[in-house]
Amino acid sequence: MGDRNPMGRMSAWLRDAWRAGGTGGLNWHLHAATSQQRWRGTQEAIDRALARVQPTQRQLLLIGGSAGWMMSTAWLSCFERVDVIDIDPLAPWLFGRRHGPALKRAGVQWQFHRQDGIAGLPGLLREFPQAFVWFDNVLGQLRYRLDDEAALERQLGQLQHWLLGRAWGSVHDLLSGPIAHDLPAAVMPLCQSAERAESPPEGGVHYRVNRRLTSLDALGQQLLQGVDAEGIWQDHCTGVVFPNGTAVQFIPWCFKPRYCHWLELGWIRS
Ligand SMILES: C[S@@+](CC[C@H](N)C(=O)[O-])C[C@H]1O[C@@H](n2cnc3c(N)ncnc32)[C@H](O)[C@@H]1O
């Protein structure tokens, strides 16, 4: 990545191997490896949602793929080629251990690219013009790097314009915070469907839930009640990611004991 000075490159490598922008690296892998049982229900809900994403593209550009701790091997196996983009230098080894054997059996070629998949997205879209693009739990993480909410929403809202005409999708954090009790093992009954709707004249992100126009604030309150939220929750500002008309699913994720994330998952055919 960018730095020509060997010491600078080494320190960037170590920083990314340890925390990768605060959301990956060894920290993430240790947490993910020890949380698999608690995450199982959420992984199943993601697997089911991905099974309905049947792109015609044979190539997948997986941004923020890491080791694919929450990714469905069956879905990856639908492609002929998978290109994983992540800043974490530990990701390729762990991705290979987790998904490599099954991908090899299915005849899927995969390759890792250590680079910034958000800032570098326009270049990646040119480099992989035929690929289906999947943001794998990475867009909600920008919240940890950028405090300025308006700037963050501008950056996240820009992505759909870069992706115009492309088939793409994302699963990302929408809201996160403490909960009174851990979630049940099966989270499917808690999941909710909606459609991203046009904003009314007064503005603000809106969804259509059972045909009723609902603001993200009101919907967020319902989601929080659904998981017995308590204390202060964080808005990841990702309500602006999907274009109007996108069907989305909200999936709860007990990220750590008594701490939950609401994920938003959706995709656009092209
Ligand atoms: C919450 S983890 C999710 C990882 C992966 N989807 C999984 O299920 O294991 C977020 C990942 O995004 C990566 N990441 C963060 N910012 C990135 C960027 N700008 N470009 C590429 N990867 C990034 C981190 O290194 C980390 O691996």
The ligand as an SDF file (V2000), in Angstrom:
LIG
                    3D

 27 29  0  0  0  0  0  0  0  0999 V2000
  -16.1920   -6.4500   10.7490 C   0  0  0  0  0  0  0  0  0  0  0  0
  -14.9000   -7.1030    9.7810 S   0  0  0  0  0  0  0  0  0  0  0  0
  -15.8480   -8.1630    8.7420 C   0  0  0  0  0  0  0  0  0  0  0  0
  -14.9930   -9.1460    8.0700 C   0  0  0  0  0  0  0  0  0  0  0  0
  -15.6300  -10.2270    7.1910 C   0  0  0  0  0  0  0  0  0  0  0  0
  -16.7210   -9.7570    6.4210 N   0  0  0  0  0  0  0  0  0  0  0  0
  -15.9470  -11.4590    7.9850 C   0  0  0  0  0  0  0  0  0  0  0  0
  -17.1110  -11.8590    8.0160 O   0  0  0  0  0  0  0  0  0  0  0  0
  -15.0350  -12.0150    8.5880 O   0  0  0  0  0  0  0  0  0  0  0  0
  -14.5250   -5.7220    8.6990 C   0  0  0  0  0  0  0  0  0  0  0  0
  -13.4030   -6.0120    7.7100 C   0  0  0  0  0  0  0  0  0  0  0  0
  -13.2800   -4.9160    6.8260 O   0  0  0  0  0  0  0  0  0  0  0  0
  -11.9060   -4.6580    6.6090 C   0  0  0  0  0  0  0  0  0  0  0  0
  -11.8070   -3.2610    6.1790 N   0  0  0  0  0  0  0  0  0  0  0  0
  -12.0410   -2.1380    6.9020 C   0  0  0  0  0  0  0  0  0  0  0  0
  -11.9180   -1.0550    6.1240 N   0  0  0  0  0  0  0  0  0  0  0  0
  -11.5810   -1.5040    4.8780 C   0  0  0  0  0  0  0  0  0  0  0  0
  -11.3250   -0.8610    3.6310 C   0  0  0  0  0  0  0  0  0  0  0  0
  -11.3730    0.4710    3.5280 N   0  0  0  0  0  0  0  0  0  0  0  0
  -11.0390   -1.6310    2.5590 N   0  0  0  0  0  0  0  0  0  0  0  0
  -10.9700   -2.9780    2.6690 C   0  0  0  0  0  0  0  0  0  0  0  0
  -11.2180   -3.6480    3.8160 N   0  0  0  0  0  0  0  0  0  0  0  0
  -11.5090   -2.9170    4.9080 C   0  0  0  0  0  0  0  0  0  0  0  0
  -11.2450   -4.9500    7.9370 C   0  0  0  0  0  0  0  0  0  0  0  0
   -9.8770   -5.2240    7.7720 O   0  0  0  0  0  0  0  0  0  0  0  0
  -12.0450   -6.1800    8.3750 C   0  0  0  0  0  0  0  0  0  0  0  0
  -11.4430   -7.3430    7.8820 O   0  0  0  0  0  0  0  0  0  0  0  0
  1  2  1  0
  2  3  1  0
  2 10  1  0
  3  4  1  0
  4  5  1  0
  5  6  1  0
  5  7  1  0
  7  8  2  0
  7  9  1  0
 10 11  1  0
 11 12  1  0
 11 26  1  0
 12 13  1  0
 13 14  1  0
 13 24  1  0
 14 15  1  0
 14 23  1  0
 15 16  2  0
 16 17  1  0
 17 18  1  0
 17 23  2  0
 18 19  1  0
 18 20  2  0
 20 21  1  0
 21 22  2  0
 22 23  1  0
 24 25  1  0
 24 26  1  0
 26 27  1  0
M  CHG  2   2   1   9  -1
M  END
$$$$
